[in-house]
Amino acid sequence: MSGKWKGIILYHLFSGNKRFSELKALIEGVTHRSLTLQLRELEEDGIITRTVFPVIPPHVEYALSPLGRTMEPIINAMYDWGVAYSKLDIKETQNSVSN
């Protein structure tokens, strides 16, 4: 699974189904095109599902598939690591890595 936004998309879908516009608002910095491509790839890989509701205007929701749900502990661990790492002093981190 590659792609700058996929982990973030999955993280937001853990809390429930989201519409495209909701995901776009939640993910700071993602372009319309990038989000569209990443969602398509996740759907092709069977990690998320896309449901189109037959209403006007069209209503589309994205949700985690059972396979996608199995990634929750991994994504949450990465999130926790990122939060902890961001609180460390950069020089302290560089010294511990180089030793």
Buried (B, 14 or more C-beta within 10 A) or exposed (E): EEEEBBBBBBBBBBEEEBEBEBBBEBBEEBEEEBBEEBBEBBBEEEBBBEEEEEEEEEEEBBBBBEEBBEBBEEBEEEBEEEEEEEEEEEEEEEEEEEE
